[in-house]
Amino acid sequence: MSQPNLFAEAPLLAFDTSAAHCAAALLLPDGRLISREEPMQKGQAERLVPLLNELMSEAGLQWSDLKRLAVGIGPGNFTGVRISVATARGFALALNIPAIGVTRLEALAHGLPQPLRVAEDARQGLAYVQDFPAGTARIEPLQPHDGPATGSAAGDEALPPAMPIAEAIARIAALRAPGAAPAPFYLKGADAAPPSDPPPVILPSDPQP
């Protein structure tokens, strides 16, 4: 059986803002990959599109050259996930190309030997956990794991990722059949407290005298 062509859907632009970074990777038809990752706690909304434009310019490509997009859908920072997903959906609609969502957990596992556990810090003593292959993503209390693991909550013996996260997202999406538009992948509620102010009073559109 012939092997699938990894670059059949290139140029492919992937990006992720699900953590404290703004990361992007551009997979080219000849197999080359251009990537950047800038650490940042905030400001991803303002930085993401300029960063993507810089990658496209470096490769000498126009947006109309792209065949597909790929985006990290979390789990992770709620605002960061929404920034990337909304950007991917908007560009996919404008360019009439597919956008493919890839979870942070599968991106961290990509390229590492399996079986493998991915454990990412979810704060408040919890971790996002998924076992590969064929495990289900879940959230559970932080706890030790005897086997091979990777991720920010995997402990001192954690394996380092095989590649930067945006590159992993790109390489996974290059072989994934397009489906529904990407959506945020949340495993728990937001850490931020809900507003304490009462909701505004909505006046009727045609108030009676």
TORLUM-55266 format. One record per residue (C-alpha): residue number from 1; residue in three letters; y, z, x. Coordinates in nm, 4 decimals. Layout:
// TORLUM-55266
<rec NUM; "Ala"; <Y; Z; X>>
...
// end
This chain:
// TORLUM-55266
<rec 1; "Met"; <0.0000; 0.0000; 0.0000>>
<rec 2; "Ser"; <0.3407; -0.0938; 0.1365>>
<rec 3; "Gln"; <0.5869; 0.1819; 0.2124>>
<rec 4; "Pro"; <0.9108; 0.1961; 0.0121>>
<rec 5; "Asn"; <1.2202; 0.0652; 0.1877>>
<rec 6; "Leu"; <1.4356; 0.3711; 0.2502>>
<rec 7; "Phe"; <1.7527; 0.1656; 0.2684>>
<rec 8; "Ala"; <1.6911; -0.0659; -0.0264>>
<rec 9; "Glu"; <1.9728; 0.0985; -0.2221>>
<rec 10; "Ala"; <2.2260; 0.1262; 0.0611>>
<rec 11; "Pro"; <2.5159; 0.1534; 0.1065>>
<rec 12; "Leu"; <2.4727; 0.4939; -0.0533>>
<rec 13; "Leu"; <2.7420; 0.7615; -0.0503>>
<rec 14; "Ala"; <2.6361; 1.1264; -0.0852>>
<rec 15; "Phe"; <2.8472; 1.4406; -0.1015>>
<rec 16; "Asp"; <2.8236; 1.8121; -0.1698>>
<rec 17; "Thr"; <3.0650; 2.1000; -0.2317>>
<rec 18; "Ser"; <2.8161; 2.3541; -0.3689>>
<rec 19; "Ala"; <2.8867; 2.6012; -0.0857>>
<rec 20; "Ala"; <3.1751; 2.6845; 0.1491>>
<rec 21; "His"; <3.2052; 2.3310; 0.2798>>
<rec 22; "Cys"; <3.3034; 1.9756; 0.1977>>
<rec 23; "Ala"; <3.0180; 1.7526; 0.3141>>
<rec 24; "Ala"; <2.9549; 1.3802; 0.2874>>
<rec 25; "Ala"; <2.7170; 1.1184; 0.4265>>
<rec 26; "Leu"; <2.7165; 0.7408; 0.4070>>
<rec 27; "Leu"; <2.3780; 0.5692; 0.4413>>
<rec 28; "Leu"; <2.4093; 0.2079; 0.5571>>
<rec 29; "Pro"; <2.1699; -0.0853; 0.5029>>
<rec 30; "Asp"; <2.0778; -0.1032; 0.8728>>
<rec 31; "Gly"; <1.9639; 0.2613; 0.8725>>
<rec 32; "Arg"; <2.2733; 0.4089; 1.0349>>
<rec 33; "Leu"; <2.4213; 0.7177; 0.8778>>
<rec 34; "Ile"; <2.7774; 0.8454; 0.9080>>
<rec 35; "Ser"; <2.8308; 1.2057; 0.8042>>
<rec 36; "Arg"; <3.0883; 1.4820; 0.8145>>
<rec 37; "Glu"; <3.0880; 1.8452; 0.7098>>
<rec 38; "Glu"; <3.4024; 2.0575; 0.7052>>
<rec 39; "Pro"; <3.3704; 2.4345; 0.6468>>
<rec 40; "Met"; <3.6122; 2.5623; 0.3827>>
<rec 41; "Gln"; <3.6200; 2.8483; 0.1354>>
<rec 42; "Lys"; <3.8549; 2.6654; -0.1010>>
<rec 43; "Gly"; <4.0377; 2.3355; -0.1254>>
<rec 44; "Gln"; <3.7320; 2.1138; -0.1823>>
<rec 45; "Ala"; <3.8934; 1.9505; -0.4858>>
<rec 46; "Glu"; <4.1845; 1.8298; -0.2737>>
<rec 47; "Arg"; <3.9784; 1.7339; 0.0312>>
<rec 48; "Leu"; <3.6721; 1.5619; -0.1163>>
<rec 49; "Val"; <3.8088; 1.2187; -0.2090>>
<rec 50; "Pro"; <4.0140; 1.1786; 0.1123>>
<rec 51; "Leu"; <3.7006; 1.2677; 0.3095>>
<rec 52; "Leu"; <3.5004; 1.0036; 0.1224>>
<rec 53; "Asn"; <3.7724; 0.7470; 0.1847>>
<rec 54; "Glu"; <3.7607; 0.8276; 0.5568>>
<rec 55; "Leu"; <3.3850; 0.7644; 0.5712>>
<rec 56; "Met"; <3.4192; 0.4364; 0.3831>>
<rec 57; "Ser"; <3.7002; 0.3241; 0.6146>>
<rec 58; "Glu"; <3.5014; 0.4186; 0.9246>>
<rec 59; "Ala"; <3.2128; 0.2024; 0.8041>>
<rec 60; "Gly"; <3.4449; -0.0853; 0.7139>>
<rec 61; "Leu"; <3.3338; -0.0762; 0.3491>>
<rec 62; "Gln"; <3.5096; -0.1090; 0.0166>>
<rec 63; "Trp"; <3.4137; 0.1095; -0.2778>>
<rec 64; "Ser"; <3.2841; -0.2024; -0.4509>>
<rec 65; "Asp"; <3.0228; -0.2370; -0.1711>>
<rec 66; "Leu"; <2.8387; 0.0786; -0.2763>>
<rec 67; "Lys"; <2.5010; 0.0466; -0.4476>>
<rec 68; "Arg"; <2.4641; 0.4073; -0.5584>>
<rec 69; "Leu"; <2.6034; 0.7585; -0.5268>>
<rec 70; "Ala"; <2.4280; 1.0885; -0.4667>>
<rec 71; "Val"; <2.5606; 1.4375; -0.5297>>
<rec 72; "Gly"; <2.4536; 1.7949; -0.4701>>
<rec 73; "Ile"; <2.4217; 1.9643; -0.8103>>
<rec 74; "Gly"; <2.3604; 2.3236; -0.6965>>
<rec 75; "Pro"; <2.2670; 2.5962; -0.7450>>
<rec 76; "Gly"; <2.5686; 2.7352; -0.5661>>
<rec 77; "Asn"; <2.9367; 2.7951; -0.6156>>
<rec 78; "Phe"; <3.0213; 2.7167; -0.9786>>
<rec 79; "Thr"; <3.3577; 2.5550; -0.9099>>
<rec 80; "Gly"; <3.2276; 2.3624; -0.6088>>
<rec 81; "Val"; <2.9335; 2.2216; -0.8030>>
<rec 82; "Arg"; <3.1604; 2.1065; -1.0859>>
<rec 83; "Ile"; <3.3983; 1.9368; -0.8417>>
<rec 84; "Ser"; <3.1268; 1.7180; -0.6884>>
<rec 85; "Val"; <2.9444; 1.6423; -1.0114>>
<rec 86; "Ala"; <3.2634; 1.5409; -1.1924>>
<rec 87; "Thr"; <3.3648; 1.3219; -0.8971>>
<rec 88; "Ala"; <3.0247; 1.1513; -0.8859>>
<rec 89; "Arg"; <3.0204; 1.0848; -1.2578>>
<rec 90; "Gly"; <3.3724; 0.9456; -1.2510>>
<rec 91; "Phe"; <3.3101; 0.7104; -0.9592>>
<rec 92; "Ala"; <2.9746; 0.5984; -1.1029>>
<rec 93; "Leu"; <3.1415; 0.5053; -1.4297>>
<rec 94; "Ala"; <3.4282; 0.3252; -1.2582>>
<rec 95; "Leu"; <3.2019; 0.1340; -1.0173>>
<rec 96; "Asn"; <2.9166; 0.0774; -1.2640>>
<rec 97; "Ile"; <2.6554; 0.2106; -1.0213>>
<rec 98; "Pro"; <2.4030; 0.4941; -1.0601>>
<rec 99; "Ala"; <2.4747; 0.8488; -0.9488>>
<rec 100; "Ile"; <2.1748; 1.0646; -0.8594>>
<rec 101; "Gly"; <2.1740; 1.4442; -0.8570>>
<rec 102; "Val"; <1.9858; 1.6381; -0.5888>>
<rec 103; "Thr"; <1.9471; 2.0151; -0.5922>>
<rec 104; "Arg"; <2.0528; 2.2242; -0.2956>>
<rec 105; "Leu"; <1.7022; 2.3709; -0.2722>>
<rec 106; "Glu"; <1.5240; 2.0373; -0.2367>>
<rec 107; "Ala"; <1.7868; 1.9185; 0.0103>>
<rec 108; "Leu"; <1.7252; 2.2238; 0.2316>>
<rec 109; "Ala"; <1.3508; 2.1612; 0.2188>>
<rec 110; "His"; <1.3767; 1.7918; 0.3027>>
<rec 111; "Gly"; <1.2275; 1.6995; 0.6379>>
<rec 112; "Leu"; <1.0625; 2.0382; 0.7024>>
<rec 113; "Pro"; <0.6858; 2.0928; 0.7098>>
<rec 114; "Gln"; <0.5311; 2.2147; 0.3866>>
<rec 115; "Pro"; <0.4184; 2.4461; 0.2303>>
<rec 116; "Leu"; <0.7640; 2.5998; 0.2526>>
<rec 117; "Arg"; <0.9794; 2.8459; 0.0603>>
<rec 118; "Val"; <1.3522; 2.7882; 0.0220>>
<rec 119; "Ala"; <1.5499; 3.1058; -0.0458>>
<rec 120; "Glu"; <1.9272; 3.0847; -0.0848>>
<rec 121; "Asp"; <2.1562; 3.3840; -0.1295>>
<rec 122; "Ala"; <2.2661; 3.4130; -0.4944>>
<rec 123; "Arg"; <2.4653; 3.7376; -0.4331>>
<rec 124; "Gln"; <2.4184; 4.0729; -0.6045>>
<rec 125; "Gly"; <2.0797; 4.1217; -0.4363>>
<rec 126; "Leu"; <1.9360; 3.8017; -0.5809>>
<rec 127; "Ala"; <1.8104; 3.4756; -0.4330>>
<rec 128; "Tyr"; <1.7594; 3.1228; -0.5564>>
<rec 129; "Val"; <1.3971; 3.0471; -0.4700>>
<rec 130; "Gln"; <1.1740; 2.7422; -0.4807>>
<rec 131; "Asp"; <0.8373; 2.6786; -0.3183>>
<rec 132; "Phe"; <0.7524; 2.3300; -0.1915>>
<rec 133; "Pro"; <0.5607; 2.1282; -0.2831>>
<rec 134; "Ala"; <0.5504; 2.1529; -0.6620>>
<rec 135; "Gly"; <0.7229; 2.4885; -0.7068>>
<rec 136; "Thr"; <0.9714; 2.5676; -0.9827>>
<rec 137; "Ala"; <1.3267; 2.6721; -0.8996>>
<rec 138; "Arg"; <1.3983; 3.0293; -1.0084>>
<rec 139; "Ile"; <1.6117; 3.3315; -0.9370>>
<rec 140; "Glu"; <1.4575; 3.6591; -0.8222>>
<rec 141; "Pro"; <1.5414; 3.9752; -0.6246>>
<rec 142; "Leu"; <1.5744; 3.9401; -0.2493>>
<rec 143; "Gln"; <1.2378; 4.0145; -0.0945>>
<rec 144; "Pro"; <1.0454; 3.9337; 0.2241>>
<rec 145; "His"; <0.8185; 3.6331; 0.2418>>
<rec 146; "Asp"; <0.5246; 3.6044; 0.4806>>
<rec 147; "Gly"; <0.5020; 3.2272; 0.5059>>
<rec 148; "Pro"; <0.7403; 2.9644; 0.6468>>
<rec 149; "Ala"; <1.0807; 2.9686; 0.4793>>
<rec 150; "Thr"; <1.4315; 2.8318; 0.5124>>
<rec 151; "Gly"; <1.7670; 2.9112; 0.3595>>
<rec 152; "Ser"; <2.0397; 3.1740; 0.3841>>
<rec 153; "Ala"; <1.8199; 3.4403; 0.2194>>
<rec 154; "Ala"; <1.4996; 3.3579; 0.4089>>
<rec 155; "Gly"; <1.5388; 3.6284; 0.6744>>
<rec 156; "Asp"; <1.5548; 3.6318; 1.0514>>
<rec 157; "Glu"; <1.2568; 3.3988; 1.0946>>
<rec 158; "Ala"; <1.4020; 3.1267; 0.8734>>
<rec 159; "Leu"; <1.3513; 2.7682; 0.9853>>
<rec 160; "Pro"; <1.6747; 2.5789; 1.0417>>
<rec 161; "Pro"; <1.7333; 2.2818; 0.8095>>
<rec 162; "Ala"; <1.6004; 1.9526; 0.9427>>
<rec 163; "Met"; <1.9350; 1.7805; 0.8860>>
<rec 164; "Pro"; <2.2815; 1.8392; 0.7405>>
<rec 165; "Ile"; <2.2790; 1.8857; 0.3640>>
<rec 166; "Ala"; <2.4714; 1.5675; 0.2800>>
<rec 167; "Glu"; <2.2290; 1.3601; 0.4874>>
<rec 168; "Ala"; <1.9331; 1.5196; 0.3096>>
<rec 169; "Ile"; <2.0905; 1.4449; -0.0293>>
<rec 170; "Ala"; <2.1435; 1.0827; 0.0743>>
<rec 171; "Arg"; <1.7890; 1.0334; 0.2007>>
<rec 172; "Ile"; <1.6332; 1.1917; -0.1084>>
<rec 173; "Ala"; <1.8500; 0.9847; -0.3432>>
<rec 174; "Ala"; <1.7723; 0.6605; -0.1575>>
<rec 175; "Leu"; <1.4138; 0.6816; -0.2838>>
<rec 176; "Arg"; <1.4781; 0.8341; -0.6271>>
<rec 177; "Ala"; <1.4845; 0.6208; -0.9385>>
<rec 178; "Pro"; <1.8133; 0.6499; -1.1275>>
<rec 179; "Gly"; <1.8044; 0.8540; -1.4458>>
<rec 180; "Ala"; <2.0477; 1.0528; -1.6532>>
<rec 181; "Ala"; <2.3934; 1.1210; -1.5153>>
<rec 182; "Pro"; <2.3947; 1.4200; -1.2761>>
<rec 183; "Ala"; <2.4739; 1.7608; -1.4246>>
<rec 184; "Pro"; <2.5315; 2.1024; -1.2637>>
<rec 185; "Phe"; <2.2088; 2.2904; -1.1912>>
<rec 186; "Tyr"; <2.2738; 2.6570; -1.2700>>
<rec 187; "Leu"; <2.0149; 2.9340; -1.2448>>
<rec 188; "Lys"; <2.2445; 3.2240; -1.3345>>
<rec 189; "Gly"; <2.5764; 3.2934; -1.4975>>
<rec 190; "Ala"; <2.9081; 3.2860; -1.3159>>
<rec 191; "Asp"; <2.9972; 3.5876; -1.0982>>
<rec 192; "Ala"; <3.3559; 3.5863; -1.2260>>
<rec 193; "Ala"; <3.4308; 3.8276; -1.5094>>
<rec 194; "Pro"; <3.5344; 3.6715; -1.8409>>
<rec 195; "Pro"; <3.9043; 3.7003; -1.9308>>
<rec 196; "Ser"; <4.0010; 4.0246; -2.1005>>
<rec 197; "Asp"; <4.2963; 3.8793; -2.2913>>
<rec 198; "Pro"; <4.2369; 3.7999; -2.6599>>
<rec 199; "Pro"; <4.2056; 3.4313; -2.7471>>
<rec 200; "Pro"; <4.5191; 3.2535; -2.8673>>
<rec 201; "Val"; <4.5841; 3.2268; -3.2390>>
<rec 202; "Ile"; <4.5429; 2.8674; -3.3592>>
<rec 203; "Leu"; <4.7971; 2.7798; -3.6240>>
<rec 204; "Pro"; <4.6963; 2.5447; -3.9068>>
<rec 205; "Ser"; <4.8043; 2.1866; -3.8559>>
<rec 206; "Asp"; <4.9723; 2.1832; -4.1962>>
<rec 207; "Pro"; <5.0975; 2.5357; -4.2589>>
<rec 208; "Gln"; <5.1657; 2.6270; -4.6176>>
<rec 209; "Pro"; <5.5145; 2.7450; -4.7067>>
// end
